[in-house]
């Protein structure tokens, strides 16, 4: 199989107070930063790249702005690229969430449902399925998505053969593209 790359672009900063939990909360992104990100991406992305985006508005905005600059890049929504659902925590300040709830999530990292939302195992499974689809392609792919999805991809690529095995909080990648930035991963 021909080597190709997966580009993961993170949406621009959201228009929420700093320190807000906003996984699947459909918060808008800063349109100015999003446009600047789209401009930088348009200059760097190769021709023939396929593209998908999270259906949340902060990612859809970047996809639309990129397509205006590069009509050859028509991103389609993909539910598997959505951020983790934090249930009742969505929209709360992280500092307002009880420490005991955060500790419970950290202790049972893969299968605890923070705020009653998604557990990490569910998110990893859906991102893994999307990644399997990308591996079948013979060209580069762009995902316009979220920090959590980028961390899932890092875990999955760094832990080959761990299908169905999940990380502890200590094993979870902390690095992700900053808002409005991207990462590129070689696939085989």
MOUR-V634664 format. One record per pair of residues at least 24 apart in sequence whose ideal C-beta (glycine too) atoms are under 7 Angstrom apart, sorted by the first residue. I is the first residue (numbers start at 1). J is the second residue. If there is no record, write none. Layout:
I | J
I | J
//
This chain:
1 | 188
2 | 138
3 | 186
3 | 187
3 | 188
4 | 137
4 | 138
4 | 139
4 | 140
4 | 187
5 | 140
5 | 184
5 | 185
5 | 186
5 | 187
6 | 134
6 | 141
6 | 143
6 | 153
6 | 185
6 | 187
7 | 45
7 | 140
7 | 141
7 | 142
7 | 182
7 | 184
8 | 143
8 | 145
8 | 149
8 | 150
8 | 153
8 | 177
8 | 182
8 | 183
9 | 37
9 | 41
9 | 62
9 | 142
9 | 144
9 | 182
10 | 145
10 | 146
10 | 147
10 | 150
10 | 176
10 | 177
10 | 178
10 | 179
10 | 180
10 | 181
10 | 182
11 | 58
11 | 59
11 | 62
11 | 144
11 | 146
11 | 179
12 | 37
12 | 58
12 | 62
12 | 179
12 | 180
13 | 179
13 | 180
14 | 58
19 | 93
19 | 94
19 | 95
20 | 91
20 | 93
21 | 86
21 | 89
21 | 90
21 | 91
21 | 92
21 | 94
21 | 97
22 | 90
22 | 91
23 | 83
23 | 84
23 | 85
23 | 86
23 | 90
23 | 117
24 | 56
24 | 82
24 | 83
24 | 85
24 | 90
25 | 90
25 | 91
26 | 56
26 | 57
27 | 58
28 | 57
28 | 58
29 | 58
29 | 61
31 | 61
33 | 180
34 | 61
34 | 62
34 | 65
34 | 180
35 | 65
36 | 180
37 | 62
37 | 180
38 | 62
38 | 65
38 | 66
38 | 69
39 | 69
41 | 66
41 | 182
42 | 66
42 | 69
42 | 70
45 | 70
45 | 73
45 | 142
46 | 140
47 | 72
48 | 139
49 | 73
49 | 139
49 | 140
49 | 141
49 | 142
50 | 137
50 | 139
50 | 141
51 | 75
51 | 142
52 | 76
52 | 78
52 | 81
52 | 143
53 | 77
53 | 78
53 | 81
53 | 144
53 | 145
54 | 81
54 | 82
54 | 83
54 | 144
54 | 145
54 | 146
55 | 79
55 | 82
56 | 82
56 | 83
59 | 144
59 | 145
62 | 144
63 | 144
73 | 142
75 | 144
78 | 130
80 | 126
80 | 127
80 | 129
80 | 130
81 | 130
81 | 143
81 | 145
81 | 149
83 | 146
83 | 148
83 | 149
84 | 117
84 | 118
84 | 123
84 | 148
85 | 117
85 | 118
86 | 114
86 | 115
86 | 117
87 | 113
87 | 114
87 | 115
87 | 116
87 | 117
88 | 115
88 | 116
89 | 114
89 | 115
90 | 115
106 | 169
109 | 167
109 | 168
109 | 169
109 | 172
110 | 166
110 | 167
120 | 166
121 | 166
123 | 148
123 | 152
124 | 152
124 | 155
124 | 166
127 | 152
127 | 153
127 | 156
128 | 156
131 | 156
134 | 187
135 | 187
147 | 176
150 | 176
150 | 177
150 | 183
151 | 176
153 | 185
157 | 185
//
